Amino acid sequence: MNSVPSVPSVPSVPSAMSAMSAMEAIAQRRAVRSFLPEQVGRECIMALLHAAVWAPTAMHEEPWAFAVVQDPAMLKRISQRAKALLSEDALHGRHLAPEALKRFTDPAFDIFYDAGTLIAIYCRPLGPYAAGDCWLAAENLMLAACAMGLGTCVIGLSLPALNDPLIKKELAIPPELTAIAPIIVGVPRGQVQPSQRKEPQIIAWR
Ligand SMILES: Cc1cc2nc3c(=O)[nH]c(=O)nc-3n(C[C@H](O)[C@H](O)[C@H](O)COP(=O)(O)O)c2cc1C
């Protein structure tokens, strides 16, 4: 008789990981934009990366690669570069709301909200599903973080900087890799504002 294969466990799960159900983690995960100063440790980061790589992946390509940035000076440089590139876009005619432009030209505005950790998921050039795989990995990571009591937020604003050749060189990211899903991680400061969703729109059910 064939034995049932055992479900692989996620290695390096910190003991602090709560026994939150998948539905609870989905319901409780919110974009967190305010963090306590304490840094997320290596063990937690590794647990998040292991959760990420258990995402479904088309043709088992596993196209993801992770850049972990915890150096405050580097985080600041990426934030400043992102704001400069986004402001340049506005100068070159791409529409930006006046409020957004004001933020991007404010030296005090940190696009990472003073989070101590950025995990940027980069993608190898591996075909039409590679970016989707990376987003699935991103959601795994954010749900695992939620179950560990950590806060996360996708920072799409950082993508131009994370794909900027100067920043990639500084992080030693191979040029053929593309940043897809940048996620800040930290210990949430206080309660997060509730979010809302519309009811699922069912357009076919036959
Ligand atoms: C692709 C993507 C890009 C995002 N970029 C940013 C960003 O640059 N800055 C930010 O503060 N939030 C960003 N967010 C977070 C969204 O604003 C947030 O998920 C949304 O408001 C819903 O709130 P919730 O995640 O708490 O449900 C991004 C989310 C996604 C999925």
The ligand as an SDF file (V2000), in Angstrom:
LIG
                    3D

 31 33  0  0  0  0  0  0  0  0999 V2000
    0.9760   46.0080   -5.9690 C   0  0  0  0  0  0  0  0  0  0  0  0
    0.7740   46.8110   -4.7110 C   0  0  0  0  0  0  0  0  0  0  0  0
    1.4890   47.9910   -4.5320 C   0  0  0  0  0  0  0  0  0  0  0  0
    1.3430   48.7340   -3.3540 C   0  0  0  0  0  0  0  0  0  0  0  0
    2.1320   49.8300   -3.1730 N   0  0  0  0  0  0  0  0  0  0  0  0
    2.0310   50.5450   -2.0190 C   0  0  0  0  0  0  0  0  0  0  0  0
    2.9010   51.6440   -1.7910 C   0  0  0  0  0  0  0  0  0  0  0  0
    3.7740   51.9930   -2.5950 O   0  0  0  0  0  0  0  0  0  0  0  0
    2.7710   52.3170   -0.6230 N   0  0  0  0  0  0  0  0  0  0  0  0
    1.8290   51.9700    0.3160 C   0  0  0  0  0  0  0  0  0  0  0  0
    1.7520   52.6200    1.3560 O   0  0  0  0  0  0  0  0  0  0  0  0
    0.9950   50.9030    0.1320 N   0  0  0  0  0  0  0  0  0  0  0  0
    1.0790   50.1870   -1.0100 C   0  0  0  0  0  0  0  0  0  0  0  0
    0.2860   49.0720   -1.2010 N   0  0  0  0  0  0  0  0  0  0  0  0
   -0.6390   48.6360   -0.1400 C   0  0  0  0  0  0  0  0  0  0  0  0
   -2.1060   48.9350   -0.5100 C   0  0  0  0  0  0  0  0  0  0  0  0
   -2.3250   50.3220   -0.4110 O   0  0  0  0  0  0  0  0  0  0  0  0
   -3.0210   48.1580    0.4400 C   0  0  0  0  0  0  0  0  0  0  0  0
   -2.8160   46.7700    0.2650 O   0  0  0  0  0  0  0  0  0  0  0  0
   -4.5000   48.4970    0.1630 C   0  0  0  0  0  0  0  0  0  0  0  0
   -4.7790   49.8110    0.5900 O   0  0  0  0  0  0  0  0  0  0  0  0
   -5.4660   47.5530    0.8650 C   0  0  0  0  0  0  0  0  0  0  0  0
   -5.2580   47.5930    2.2540 O   0  0  0  0  0  0  0  0  0  0  0  0
   -4.9930   46.2200    3.0690 P   0  0  0  0  0  0  0  0  0  0  0  0
   -3.7860   45.5810    2.4600 O   0  0  0  0  0  0  0  0  0  0  0  0
   -4.7720   46.6640    4.4900 O   0  0  0  0  0  0  0  0  0  0  0  0
   -6.2190   45.3920    2.9310 O   0  0  0  0  0  0  0  0  0  0  0  0
    0.4120   48.3120   -2.3670 C   0  0  0  0  0  0  0  0  0  0  0  0
   -0.2960   47.1250   -2.5460 C   0  0  0  0  0  0  0  0  0  0  0  0
   -0.1180   46.3770   -3.6950 C   0  0  0  0  0  0  0  0  0  0  0  0
   -0.8670   45.0750   -3.8340 C   0  0  0  0  0  0  0  0  0  0  0  0
  1  2  1  0
  2  3  1  0
  2 30  2  0
  3  4  2  0
  4  5  1  0
  4 28  1  0
  5  6  2  0
  6  7  1  0
  6 13  1  0
  7  8  2  0
  7  9  1  0
  9 10  1  0
 10 11  2  0
 10 12  1  0
 12 13  2  0
 13 14  1  0
 14 15  1  0
 14 28  1  0
 15 16  1  0
 16 17  1  0
 16 18  1  0
 18 19  1  0
 18 20  1  0
 20 21  1  0
 20 22  1  0
 22 23  1  0
 23 24  1  0
 24 25  2  0
 24 26  1  0
 24 27  1  0
 28 29  2  0
 29 30  1  0
 30 31  1  0
M  END
$$$$
